[in-house]
Amino acid sequence: MSVETQKETLGFQTEVKQLLHLMIHSLYSNKEIFLRELISNASDAVDKLRFEALSKPELLEGGAELKIRVSFDKDAKTVTLEDNGIGMSREDAITHLGTIAKSGTADFMKNLSGDQKKDSHLIGQFGVGFYSAFIVADKVEVFSRRAGVDASEGVHWSSKGEGEFEIATVEKADRGTRIVLHLKDAEDEFADGYRLRNIIKKYSDHIALPIELPKEQAAAEGEEKPALEWEVVNRASALWTRPRTEVKDEEYQEFYKHIAHDYENPLSWTHNKVEGKLEYTSLLYVPARAPFDLYQREAPKGLKLYVQRVFVMDQAESFLPLYLRFIKGVVDSNDLSLNVSREILQKDPIIDSMKSALTKRVLDMLEKLAKNEPEQYKGFWKNFGQVMKEGPAEDFANKEKIAGLLRFASTQGEGGEQVVALAEYLARAKEGQDKIYYLTGESYDQVKNSPHLEVFRKKGIEVLLLTDRIDEWLMSYLSEFDGKTFVDVARGDLDLGNLDSEEDKKAAEEVAKAKEGLVERIKTALGESVSEVRVSHRLTDSPAILAIGEQDLGMQMRQILEASGQKVPDSKPIFEFNPAHPLIEKLDGEQSEERFGDLSHILFDQAALASGDSLKDPAAYVRRLNKLLVELSV
């Protein structure tokens, strides 16, 4: 072994200590995943070298045959994994092996379920795969040298997985990284060629570079040990380049787990080769569950980009719109340059064509999932529905297609589950119904009991109930579906069109005319609190409601603007009353203008509460209500 210099002992970051404790003492039911994680890291290191060598071919140091080697020593009870990828400098080793991004660790800890098998699979997703080595090893050594630096600048990192690690500078002739696992006494099963071969075939067969193991062979006469010969134990070909008919579902699933660092199988995938004016291959996956950073729009996202099978970029964002940021996969193009950058991707017209085609392919895949696997699609919607709702605003060209994939709760559903598709809604619409009715609000219970729905219940008309915070914003971009206009039942002057008979319309006009005097009295009493007072066609049971002006912001949009610190435009509600309600009849006959004013304000405040709004002056409401109660009890 080379002489070690600049040797020092450093302490692990607190988060790493917690993680190591977890690895050593808790996550041991699925121990073999350590090899999957280390091979995956080695594959990434080789990909990084390929990419950097595009502009700096000298980094290959004359050795362009890239590979991973796994070996073992039964006597010494070690497993060694070696790659000739990009390698690490001393600073890299301290940074990557001694610290973890705090958010990643915190989210990892938060996502633990207590199920050891599931928890062990989370390791890769949160970027802590290296530490899985301590599940089977009581000491781990890493020998590494970054490509392009002098052989004397190798680094030796070692730790027993406790509170500290040692790091020293050593001579290392070859670039890349060698990891030596000193197995725990009970884990010597892994120092076995047959066992390692099976693990590699199970988890890493799809890795697109050779993974080699020593050949099992007898020693020649007079030799203590046979000369080492290596054999490739994985397919070592890019899975997406193979014909679909030759790829098994299990292979697609394992490849997904590798690129997505996920432990669950994907819900669906689409594998496609395009030839002609553009030439590229894509393999796109829909995950079964949302990643922890789904709602961090600035979080890393995108597809793995290859150019003529050479890895170029992780998280290439330009190939899919932001609302499809949960899609995982690879795209391999023959039409892009090997030295393509993120900036070039954003301006390249080829990318626009590919993005349009890939987006359509994902939406087609989701349509197929919704049609053929409705229960699975229900799970997809639960995980990714709110992100899909960003689509109509972002992707005008596919607005109708996205709208068909949206799901909503409705007055015909139970428990607020968002399971109603717009096509289903229209299929069971009333004869003569030419609109899609909806109501937004804070919660399912609030909207399903809203007075705004009374006339719809009476006539048996289904209304969509929208309670996600994004819904009002969504509907500002979604004006129609299949030729039918969307109508907010709490906005403007409700017109049921053909669903109202001529007799109903005529009767409503006569009542409105008869109550013109009451309208003026209430308008005078409420003053600046309202923009308008009118007789309601919406109500059958409640005395009054507040409607929103046709151009005014609803409550959800007002809250979003307030939360972001933006100025909310002033607007006043429309007060509508039910002339047939006993309280309104009593109000109409009230002679005292003071009492009439108090009753009008109480009705206004009650209507505000029923719509989910807060009172501007709760003390005044309580005072008026108490005064009324005292009068009634006298």
C-alpha positions in Angstrom: 0.0 0.0 0.0 1.2 3.5 -0.8 2.4 5.7 2.0 -0.4 7.8 3.4 0.2 11.6 4.0 -2.0 14.4 5.3 -3.9 12.0 7.4 -6.6 13.4 9.6 -9.6 12.3 11.6 -12.9 14.2 11.0 -16.3 14.0 12.6 -19.4 13.1 10.7 -22.1 15.7 10.3 -24.9 15.2 12.9 -27.4 14.1 10.2 -24.9 11.4 9.0 -24.5 10.1 12.5 -28.3 9.7 12.8 -28.4 8.0 9.4 -25.6 5.6 10.2 -27.2 4.6 13.4 -30.4 3.8 11.5 -28.5 1.8 8.8 -26.6 -0.3 11.4 -29.4 -0.9 13.9 -32.7 -0.7 12.0 -32.6 -1.3 8.2 -31.4 -4.9 8.0 -34.3 -6.9 6.5 -33.3 -6.3 2.9 -29.6 -6.2 3.2 -28.7 -6.9 -0.4 -29.8 -3.5 -1.6 -26.3 -2.2 -0.5 -24.9 -3.6 -3.8 -27.7 -2.1 -5.9 -27.0 1.4 -4.4 -23.2 1.2 -4.7 -23.4 0.0 -8.4 -25.9 2.7 -9.1 -23.5 5.3 -7.7 -20.6 3.8 -9.7 -22.8 4.0 -12.9 -23.5 7.7 -12.2 -19.7 8.3 -11.7 -19.0 6.7 -15.1 -21.8 8.8 -16.7 -20.2 11.9 -15.3 -16.9 11.0 -16.7 -18.4 10.4 -20.2 -20.0 13.8 -20.1 -17.0 15.7 -18.9 -14.8 13.9 -21.4 -16.8 15.3 -24.3 -15.1 18.6 -23.8 -11.9 17.2 -22.1 -11.0 13.9 -23.7 -7.8 13.8 -21.7 -9.8 12.9 -18.7 -10.1 9.3 -20.1 -6.3 9.0 -19.6 -6.1 6.6 -22.5 -8.6 4.2 -20.9 -11.9 4.6 -22.7 -13.2 1.1 -21.7 -15.6 2.0 -18.9 -16.8 -0.6 -16.5 -17.6 -1.7 -13.0 -15.9 -4.6 -11.2 -17.2 -6.5 -8.2 -14.9 -8.9 -6.4 -14.8 -10.7 -3.0 -12.3 -12.4 -0.7 -13.9 -15.2 1.4 -10.9 -15.4 3.7 -10.6 -11.7 4.4 -14.5 -11.4 4.4 -14.5 -8.4 2.0 -16.5 -7.3 -1.0 -14.8 -4.8 -3.3 -16.5 -2.6 -5.9 -14.4 -0.7 -8.4 -15.3 1.8 -11.2 -13.2 3.8 -13.5 -15.5 6.8 -13.6 -14.9 10.4 -12.6 -13.5 9.6 -9.1 -13.2 12.0 -6.1 -10.7 14.5 -4.9 -10.0 14.9 -1.1 -12.5 17.7 -0.9 -15.1 15.6 -2.8 -14.7 12.7 -0.4 -15.1 15.0 2.6 -18.2 16.6 1.1 -19.9 13.6 -0.3 -19.0 11.0 2.3 -19.1 13.1 5.4 -22.1 15.4 5.0 -25.6 15.2 3.5 -27.9 18.0 2.4 -30.0 18.6 5.5 -33.3 18.7 3.7 -32.7 15.3 2.1 -31.9 13.7 5.5 -34.8 15.3 7.2 -37.2 14.2 4.5 -35.7 10.7 4.6 -36.3 10.5 8.3 -39.8 11.9 7.9 -40.7 9.4 5.2 -39.7 6.3 7.3 -42.7 4.1 7.9 -41.4 1.5 10.3 -41.6 -1.2 7.6 -37.9 -2.2 7.3 -38.2 -3.4 3.7 -39.9 -0.3 2.5 -37.7 2.0 4.5 -34.5 0.4 3.2 -35.8 1.0 -0.4 -36.1 4.8 0.4 -32.3 5.0 0.6 -31.6 5.7 -3.0 -34.4 8.2 -3.4 -32.9 10.6 -0.9 -29.3 10.4 -2.1 -27.9 8.5 0.9 -27.2 5.2 -0.9 -23.5 5.1 0.0 -24.3 4.7 3.7 -26.2 1.5 3.0 -22.8 -0.2 2.9 -22.9 -0.1 6.7 -25.9 -2.4 6.8 -23.5 -5.3 6.0 -20.0 -3.9 6.8 -18.5 -2.8 10.1 -15.7 -1.0 8.3 -15.8 0.7 4.8 -12.7 1.9 2.9 -12.8 4.1 -0.1 -9.8 4.7 -2.4 -10.4 7.3 -5.1 -8.7 9.6 -7.5 -10.4 12.2 -9.7 -9.8 11.9 -13.4 -7.3 14.4 -14.7 -5.3 14.9 -11.5 -1.9 13.5 -10.6 -1.6 9.9 -9.3 -0.1 11.3 -6.1 -3.4 13.0 -5.3 -5.4 9.9 -4.6 -7.5 9.8 -1.4 -8.1 7.1 1.2 -11.3 7.4 3.2 -12.3 5.0 5.9 -14.8 4.7 8.7 -16.3 2.1 11.1 -19.7 3.9 10.8 -19.5 5.5 14.2 -18.9 9.2 14.9 -15.9 9.9 12.7 -13.9 9.0 9.6 -10.3 9.1 8.6 -9.0 10.6 5.4 -5.5 10.6 3.9 -3.7 11.4 0.6 -2.3 8.3 -1.2 -0.8 7.3 -4.5 -3.4 5.9 -6.9 -2.4 5.0 -10.4 -5.9 4.6 -11.9 -8.7 7.2 -11.9 -12.0 6.2 -10.3 -13.2 4.7 -7.1 -12.6 1.4 -5.2 -14.8 0.7 -2.2 -13.8 -2.1 0.1 -16.5 -3.5 2.5 -15.2 -5.4 5.6 -18.2 -7.6 6.2 -19.7 -8.1 9.7 -19.3 -11.6 11.0 -22.9 -12.5 10.3 -22.7 -11.1 6.7 -20.0 -13.3 5.1 -22.7 -14.8 2.8 -22.0 -11.8 0.6 -18.4 -12.9 0.0 -19.6 -15.4 -2.5 -19.7 -15.2 -6.3 -23.0 -16.9 -6.8 -24.7 -14.6 -4.3 -23.2 -11.4 -5.8 -24.1 -12.6 -9.3 -27.7 -13.1 -8.4 -28.0 -9.7 -6.8 -26.5 -8.0 -9.8 -28.8 -9.8 -12.2 -31.8 -8.9 -10.0 -31.2 -5.2 -9.5 -28.6 -4.1 -12.0 -29.0 -6.1 -15.2 -30.1 -2.9 -17.0 -27.0 -0.8 -16.2 -25.7 0.3 -19.6 -22.0 -0.6 -19.0 -20.3 -3.9 -18.1 -20.4 -5.1 -14.5 -17.7 -7.8 -14.2 -17.2 -10.5 -11.6 -14.2 -12.9 -11.4 -14.7 -16.1 -13.2 -14.9 -19.2 -11.0 -11.9 -21.4 -11.9 -9.4 -23.8 -10.4 -5.8 -22.9 -9.8 -3.2 -24.2 -12.2 -0.7 -26.8 -11.0 1.8 -25.1 -8.7 -0.3 -21.9 -8.3 -1.7 -21.0 -4.9 -4.5 -18.9 -6.5 -5.7 -19.0 -10.2 -5.0 -16.0 -12.4 -7.9 -13.6 -12.2 -10.2 -13.6 -15.2 -13.3 -11.4 -15.4 -16.7 -12.0 -17.0 -19.5 -9.6 -17.6 -22.6 -10.7 -15.6 -25.2 -8.1 -16.8 -26.6 -7.4 -20.3 -24.5 -4.1 -20.4 -26.8 -2.7 -23.1 -29.0 0.4 -22.8 -32.5 -1.1 -22.1 -34.3 1.6 -24.1 -32.3 0.7 -27.3 -33.7 -2.8 -27.3 -37.0 -3.7 -29.1 -40.0 -3.5 -26.9 -40.9 -7.2 -27.7 -37.6 -8.3 -26.2 -38.0 -6.4 -22.9 -39.9 -8.0 -20.0 -42.1 -6.0 -17.7 -39.8 -6.9 -14.8 -36.8 -5.4 -16.7 -38.8 -2.2 -17.3 -39.7 -2.0 -13.6 -36.1 -2.5 -12.4 -34.8 0.1 -14.9 -37.4 2.5 -13.5 -36.2 1.9 -9.9 -32.7 2.6 -11.0 -33.3 5.9 -12.7 -36.0 7.1 -10.3 -34.3 5.8 -7.1 -37.8 4.5 -6.2 -38.6 1.2 -4.6 -42.2 0.8 -5.9 -43.0 -0.4 -9.4 -44.2 2.4 -11.8 -47.9 2.7 -12.5 -47.3 2.7 -16.3 -44.7 3.3 -18.9 -44.3 4.0 -22.6 -41.4 3.0 -24.8 -41.2 4.5 -28.2 -38.7 4.9 -31.1 -39.3 7.8 -33.6 -37.7 7.7 -37.0 -38.0 10.1 -39.9 -37.5 13.8 -39.8 -36.5 13.5 -36.1 -34.8 10.4 -34.7 -35.0 9.7 -31.0 -36.0 7.0 -28.5 -37.9 7.7 -25.3 -38.8 5.6 -22.3 -41.2 7.4 -19.9 -42.6 6.3 -16.6 -45.5 7.3 -14.4 -44.5 6.8 -10.7 -46.9 5.1 -8.3 -46.5 7.8 -5.7 -45.4 11.5 -5.4 -41.8 12.3 -4.6 -41.2 14.3 -1.5 -40.2 17.5 -3.4 -43.1 17.4 -5.9 -44.5 20.8 -4.9 -41.1 22.5 -4.9 -41.3 23.8 -8.5 -37.5 24.7 -8.4 -36.5 21.2 -7.3 -34.4 19.1 -9.8 -36.7 17.5 -12.4 -36.7 16.2 -16.0 -35.5 13.3 -18.1 -32.1 11.7 -18.4 -30.7 12.9 -21.7 -28.5 10.7 -23.9 -27.2 11.6 -27.3 -26.5 8.5 -29.5 -26.4 6.4 -26.2 -23.8 8.7 -24.6 -25.1 10.1 -21.3 -25.2 13.9 -21.5 -27.4 15.3 -18.8 -29.4 14.4 -15.7 -32.7 16.3 -15.2 -33.0 17.8 -18.6 -36.1 20.0 -18.0 -36.8 21.1 -21.6 -38.5 17.9 -22.9 -41.7 18.1 -20.8 -43.8 20.9 -19.4 -43.6 21.7 -15.7 -47.0 20.2 -14.9 -45.6 16.8 -15.9 -42.5 17.2 -13.7 -43.3 13.9 -11.9 -42.6 11.9 -15.1 -39.3 9.9 -15.0 -37.4 8.4 -17.9 -34.8 8.8 -20.6 -34.7 10.3 -24.0 -31.9 9.4 -26.4 -31.6 11.6 -29.5 -29.6 11.2 -32.7 -30.3 14.8 -33.7 -28.6 16.7 -30.9 -24.9 17.6 -30.5 -22.9 15.7 -27.9 -21.8 19.0 -26.3 -25.4 20.3 -25.9 -26.0 22.4 -22.8 -29.1 23.5 -20.9 -29.0 26.9 -22.5 -28.8 25.4 -26.0 -31.7 23.1 -25.2 -33.9 26.0 -24.3 -33.4 27.6 -27.8 -33.3 24.6 -30.1 -36.3 24.2 -32.3 -35.7 20.4 -32.4 -36.5 20.4 -28.6 -39.8 22.1 -29.2 -40.9 19.3 -31.6 -39.7 16.6 -29.2 -41.3 18.3 -26.2 -44.7 18.5 -28.1 -44.5 14.8 -29.1 -43.3 13.6 -25.6 -46.0 15.6 -23.9 -48.7 14.0 -26.1 -47.2 10.6 -25.5 -47.5 11.1 -21.7 -51.1 12.4 -21.9 -52.0 9.4 -24.1 -50.4 7.1 -21.5 -52.5 8.7 -18.8 -55.7 8.4 -20.9 -55.0 4.7 -21.4 -54.4 4.2 -17.7 -57.6 6.0 -16.8 -59.6 3.9 -19.3 -58.1 0.5 -18.6 -57.1 0.8 -14.9 -59.6 3.2 -13.2 -58.6 2.1 -9.7 -54.9 2.7 -10.5 -55.8 6.1 -12.1 -57.6 7.0 -8.9 -54.4 6.5 -7.0 -52.5 8.5 -9.6 -55.0 11.4 -9.3 -54.7 11.3 -5.5 -50.9 11.7 -5.8 -50.6 14.0 -8.8 -54.0 15.6 -9.4 -53.0 19.1 -8.1 -50.0 19.2 -10.3 -52.1 18.1 -13.3 -54.4 21.1 -12.6 -51.5 23.4 -13.5 -51.7 22.0 -17.0 -54.5 24.1 -18.7 -52.7 27.3 -17.8 -49.3 26.1 -19.0 -50.2 24.0 -22.0 -52.9 25.7 -24.1 -52.4 23.2 -27.1 -53.4 20.3 -24.9 -56.0 22.0 -22.8 -58.9 19.8 -23.9 -56.9 16.6 -23.5 -55.8 17.6 -20.0 -59.3 18.6 -19.0 -60.4 15.0 -19.9 -57.9 13.7 -17.4 -59.0 15.9 -14.5 -61.1 14.5 -11.7 -63.6 16.2 -9.4 -65.8 15.6 -6.4 -69.5 16.3 -7.1 -72.9 16.4 -5.6 -73.5 12.8 -6.8 -70.4 11.5 -5.1 -69.7 10.4 -1.6 -67.1 11.7 0.9 -65.5 14.3 -1.3 -63.5 11.8 -3.4 -62.3 13.4 -6.7 -63.4 10.7 -9.1 -65.8 12.3 -11.5 -64.4 12.9 -15.1 -65.9 15.7 -17.2 -67.0 13.1 -19.8 -68.9 11.2 -17.1 -70.5 14.4 -15.9 -71.8 15.3 -19.4 -73.0 11.7 -20.0 -75.4 12.0 -17.2 -76.3 15.7 -17.6 -80.0 16.6 -17.7 -81.7 16.8 -21.1 -81.3 20.4 -22.4 -78.3 21.1 -20.1 -75.7 23.0 -22.1 -73.4 24.0 -19.2 -71.1 22.4 -16.6 -71.9 23.7 -13.2 -69.3 23.9 -10.4 -68.8 25.5 -7.0 -65.5 26.3 -5.3 -64.8 26.5 -1.5 -62.6 25.7 1.4 -63.7 22.2 2.2 -66.0 19.5 0.9 -68.4 19.8 3.8 -68.7 23.5 3.3 -69.5 23.4 -0.4 -71.8 20.3 -0.3 -74.0 22.1 2.2 -73.8 25.5 0.5 -77.1 27.3 -0.1 -75.9 28.0 -3.7 -76.8 24.3 -4.4 -80.4 24.5 -3.3 -82.0 25.0 -6.7 -79.7 22.4 -8.2 -80.8 19.8 -5.7 -84.4 20.6 -6.4 -84.0 20.1 -10.1 -81.6 17.1 -9.8 -78.7 18.9 -11.6 -75.2 17.6 -10.7 -72.7 20.2 -9.6 -68.9 19.7 -9.4 -67.5 20.6 -6.0 -64.0 22.1 -6.2 -62.1 22.4 -2.9 -58.4 22.4 -3.8 -56.7 25.7 -3.3 -55.7 25.8 -7.0 -59.2 25.2 -8.3 -60.5 28.8 -8.8 -57.2 29.6 -10.6 -57.6 26.5 -12.7 -61.2 27.4 -13.8 -60.0 30.9 -14.9 -58.1 29.0 -17.7 -60.7 26.3 -18.3 -63.6 28.0 -20.0 -65.2 25.0 -21.7 -65.1 21.2 -22.4 -66.6 19.4 -25.3 -68.3 22.6 -26.4 -70.0 23.1 -23.0 -69.3 26.2 -20.9 -68.3 26.1 -17.3 -70.5 28.1 -14.9 -69.6 29.0 -11.3 -72.9 28.7 -9.5 -71.9 31.3 -6.9 -71.0 33.9 -9.5 -73.1 36.5 -11.4 -76.8 36.1 -12.1 -77.6 32.4 -12.4 -79.1 31.4 -15.7 -80.2 27.8 -16.0 -81.1 28.2 -19.6 -83.2 25.4 -21.0 -83.4 23.8 -17.5 -85.9 26.5 -16.5 -89.3 26.3 -18.0 -90.9 29.4 -19.5 -93.4 29.3 -16.6 -90.5 29.3 -14.1 -88.9 32.3 -15.8 -92.1 34.3 -16.0 -92.9 33.6 -12.4 -89.4 34.7 -11.3 -89.8 38.0 -13.3 -93.1 38.7 -11.6 -91.7 38.1 -8.1 -88.7 40.3 -8.8 -91.0 43.1 -10.0 -93.3 42.7 -6.9 -90.3 42.9 -4.5 -88.6 46.0 -6.0 -89.5 48.0 -2.9 -87.9 45.4 -0.6 -84.8 45.4 -2.8 -84.4 49.1 -2.4 -85.0 49.0 1.4 -82.3 46.3 1.9 -79.9 48.2 -0.4 -80.3 51.3 1.7 -79.9 49.3 4.9 -76.7 47.5 3.8 -75.3 50.5 2.0 -71.6 50.1 1.1 -71.4 46.5 2.2 -72.9 45.3 -1.1 -72.6 46.1 -4.8 -76.2 45.0 -5.5 -79.3 43.5 -3.9 -81.7 41.2 -5.9 -84.3 38.5 -5.6 -82.6 35.1 -5.8 -83.4 32.3 -8.2 -80.9 30.0 -6.5 -82.6 29.5 -3.1 -85.3 27.1 -2.0 -84.6 26.8 1.7 -82.2 29.5 2.9 -83.2 33.2 3.4 -80.2 34.8 1.7 -76.8 34.2 0.0 -73.9 36.3 -1.2 -73.0 35.9 -4.9 -69.7 37.0 -6.5 -69.7 39.6 -9.3 -69.0 38.2 -12.8 -65.5 39.8 -12.9 -64.6 39.7 -9.2 -62.1 37.3 -7.5 -63.5 34.5 -5.5 -62.3 33.6 -2.0 -59.6 31.1 -3.1 -57.9 33.6 -5.4 -58.1 36.3 -2.8 -56.4 34.0 -0.2 -53.7 33.1 -2.7 -53.0 36.7 -3.5 -53.0 37.7 0.2 -50.6 34.8 1.1 -48.2 35.9 -1.6 -48.3 39.5 -0.3 -50.1 40.9 -3.4 -52.7 43.6 -3.2 -56.2 42.2 -3.4 -58.6 44.3 -5.5 -61.6 45.7 -3.7 -64.9 44.0 -4.5 -68.3 43.8 -2.9 -70.7 40.9 -2.9 -74.2 40.7 -4.4 -76.9 40.1 -1.7 -79.6 37.8 -2.9 -82.7 36.9 -0.9 -85.4 34.3 -1.1 -88.8 36.1 -1.1 -90.6 32.9 -0.1 -88.6 32.4 3.1 -90.5 33.3 6.4 -87.6 35.5 7.6 -87.7 37.6 4.4 -91.5 37.8 4.7 -91.1 39.0 8.3 -88.4 41.5 7.2 -90.7 42.8 4.4 -93.4 43.6 7.0 -91.0 45.2 9.5 -92.1 48.9 10.2 -89.1 50.0 12.3 -86.3 51.1 10.0 -83.8 50.5 12.8 -84.9 47.0 13.4 -85.1 46.4 9.6 -81.5 47.5 9.3 -80.4 45.2 12.1 -82.2 42.2 10.6 -80.8 43.0 7.1 -77.2 43.0 8.5 -77.8 39.8 10.5 -79.0 38.1 7.3 -76.0 39.5 5.4 -73.5 38.2 8.0 -75.2 34.8 8.1 -74.9 34.6 4.3 -71.2 35.4 4.5 -70.6 32.7 7.1 -72.6 30.2 5.0 -70.3 30.9 2.0 -67.2 30.2 4.2 -66.1 33.9 4.5 -65.1 35.6 7.7 -67.0 38.5 9.2 -65.5 42.0 8.9 -67.1 43.1 12.2 -67.9 40.0 14.3 -68.7 42.2 17.4 -71.4 44.1 15.5 -72.9 40.8 14.4 -73.0 39.4 18.0 -74.4 42.7 19.3 -77.3 42.7 16.7 -78.0 39.1 17.3 -78.1 39.5 21.1 -80.4 42.5 20.8 -82.8 40.4 18.6 -82.7 37.5 21.1 -83.5 39.9 24.0 -86.5 41.3 22.0 -87.8 37.8 21.2 -87.6 36.7 24.9 -89.4 39.7 26.3 
